[in-house]
Amino acid sequence: MAQLTGQPILILPEGTQRYVGKDAQRLNILAARVIAETVRTTLGPKGMDKMLVDSLGDIVITNDGAAILDEMDIQHPAAKMMVEIAKTQDKEAGDGTTTAVVIAGELLRRAEELLNQNVHPSIIVKGYNLAAEKAQEILENIAKDASQMDEEVLMKAATTAMTGKAAEEEREYLAKLAVEAVKLVGEKVGDEYQVDIDNIKLEKKEGGSARDTQLIRGVVIDKERVHPAMPRKIEDAKIALINEALEVKETETDAEIRITSPDQLQAFLEQEERMIREMVDKIVATGANVVFCQKGIDDLAQHYLAKAGILAVRRVKKSDMEKLAKATGAKIVTNVRDLTSEDLGYAELVEERKVAGENMVFVEECKNPKAVTILIRGGTEHVVDEIERALEDAIKVAKDIVEDGKIVAGGGASEIELAIKLEEYAKKVGGKEQLAIESFADALKVIPKTLAENAGLDPVDVLVRVTAAHKEKGPTVGVDVFAGEPADMMERGVIEPLRVKKQAIKSASEAAVMILRIDDVIAASKLEKEKEGGKGMGEEETEF
């Protein structure tokens, strides 16, 4: 509001909140740090889990940083940016979401200390950008080459990604499934491998234990055969994939059929029946004994298919049809009249089985499947969900190594190496930027410190001992949280893809820089409806 000849001028509407300068920075940094602190206790093999209850009473129990932040109802704009870091990290690298968020929170904490010493945000931003760039370079130098299809390396990386999750008891077994799935769907393009993880279907069913989880070299469809007279099991299956309804077509335009005598009605019904029989005869003529249909199958068509000894499934999802095509080598046909024996796919076995009281169709033992399924089992819904999240991480980590062929040591070893090298680099840069680069280096030490803290160890003592051992024995020395001692992480099999670390540093520094550059927050007042209690019954807000 400004005063002009005694007349007040309203610039912003009533109810608008505005924070300027140091206040804006302090509040944004605080909001972002609260988010980082929330997920910090989940880091590492000894990390704890979070239970999140939404407004409808649904529960999620997880150790996964991205899942936790996704489930939280967050209001503050700076806090929302931290959620975006986790989402980006999950999309790009698949693992390291908690690491990225914790580093971003620590970068902001260190920046706040510099702001309190009257260092200008622009200088901190410049220093952070220099440090982030140098960190990428250092990571490239310390990364080791890994044979892209080396099962041992992939197993170690997948197992590392699963530690600390609910699936930890069976992590060796589950990691083996994840690695096998990635190797099956990986395709060589020129000299490089590509893995489309959409071709790995994760199907969940409660019941049994995590050990009952299995990899199917094919696809599992959560449907049942359409007619009880159809065979339950077909060996040497020749599979037709049809994206057309096996029923009498309705005319595209509005049409009226006038029938004036019973003979005409009989002829009309017989013609309908003949059309359906022709469709089925066409399928039988190709030699198909299994049919997956994306649309409906008429009762009469079901009867004829059953008589011909064909197992048919209807209303199969488009994504499942595509996976079936990749797994069996079949072509999806949109017109039954065009179906030929060349369009059929092959699987050694197609069988309907009962899993946890529900019928599912298993398409197994495909010759060279480019789509596979992992059927996840577990004692309760929450266990199954957490195993799914752990498997997703393991699959994405294995994919990173297959595509890039580069690995680094885990257990805080890479972060300590970065901190040591960045401190040396800071001295060369000099000026006030040196302070910012040193703060960046210090911030990275939060990872080994947190790993020690979550294992009930003394973080300062562990960090001092690990840093000393690291300088003496090399860049692969990190924190062994089980023994509470410095250890060579490569020897212990604690390895991570280079992509995970690079992306974590990139996301964290970019988000920290963006938050630091904000010196004015103008928040509009809430809508009238919300003021009057427009929120749903029983719905609560978590404000950060």
Secondary structure as GFF3:
##gff-version 3
##sequence-region A 1 544
A	DSSP	beta_strand	2	4	.	.	.	ID=ss1
A	DSSP	beta_strand	7	9	.	.	.	ID=ss2
A	DSSP	beta_strand	17	20	.	.	.	ID=ss3
A	DSSP	alpha_helix	22	40	.	.	.	ID=ss4
A	DSSP	beta_strand	50	53	.	.	.	ID=ss5
A	DSSP	beta_strand	59	62	.	.	.	ID=ss6
A	DSSP	alpha_helix	65	71	.	.	.	ID=ss7
A	DSSP	alpha_helix	77	92	.	.	.	ID=ss8
A	DSSP	alpha_helix	97	116	.	.	.	ID=ss9
A	DSSP	alpha_helix	121	142	.	.	.	ID=ss10
A	DSSP	beta_strand	144	145	.	.	.	ID=ss11
A	DSSP	alpha_helix	151	162	.	.	.	ID=ss12
A	DSSP	three_ten_helix	166	170	.	.	.	ID=ss13
A	DSSP	alpha_helix	171	185	.	.	.	ID=ss14
A	DSSP	beta_strand	187	189	.	.	.	ID=ss15
A	DSSP	beta_strand	192	194	.	.	.	ID=ss16
A	DSSP	three_ten_helix	197	199	.	.	.	ID=ss17
A	DSSP	beta_strand	200	206	.	.	.	ID=ss18
A	DSSP	three_ten_helix	210	212	.	.	.	ID=ss19
A	DSSP	beta_strand	214	216	.	.	.	ID=ss20
A	DSSP	beta_strand	219	221	.	.	.	ID=ss21
A	DSSP	beta_strand	233	242	.	.	.	ID=ss22
A	DSSP	alpha_helix	262	285	.	.	.	ID=ss23
A	DSSP	beta_strand	290	293	.	.	.	ID=ss24
A	DSSP	alpha_helix	299	307	.	.	.	ID=ss25
A	DSSP	beta_strand	311	313	.	.	.	ID=ss26
A	DSSP	alpha_helix	318	328	.	.	.	ID=ss27
A	DSSP	beta_strand	332	333	.	.	.	ID=ss28
A	DSSP	three_ten_helix	336	338	.	.	.	ID=ss29
A	DSSP	three_ten_helix	341	343	.	.	.	ID=ss30
A	DSSP	beta_strand	345	355	.	.	.	ID=ss31
A	DSSP	beta_strand	358	364	.	.	.	ID=ss32
A	DSSP	beta_strand	372	378	.	.	.	ID=ss33
A	DSSP	alpha_helix	381	404	.	.	.	ID=ss34
A	DSSP	beta_strand	406	409	.	.	.	ID=ss35
A	DSSP	alpha_helix	413	429	.	.	.	ID=ss36
A	DSSP	alpha_helix	433	444	.	.	.	ID=ss37
A	DSSP	alpha_helix	446	454	.	.	.	ID=ss38
A	DSSP	alpha_helix	459	473	.	.	.	ID=ss39
A	DSSP	beta_strand	477	480	.	.	.	ID=ss40
A	DSSP	beta_strand	485	488	.	.	.	ID=ss41
A	DSSP	alpha_helix	489	492	.	.	.	ID=ss42
A	DSSP	beta_strand	495	497	.	.	.	ID=ss43
A	DSSP	alpha_helix	498	516	.	.	.	ID=ss44
A	DSSP	beta_strand	520	523	.	.	.	ID=ss45
A	DSSP	alpha_helix	528	531	.	.	.	ID=ss46
###
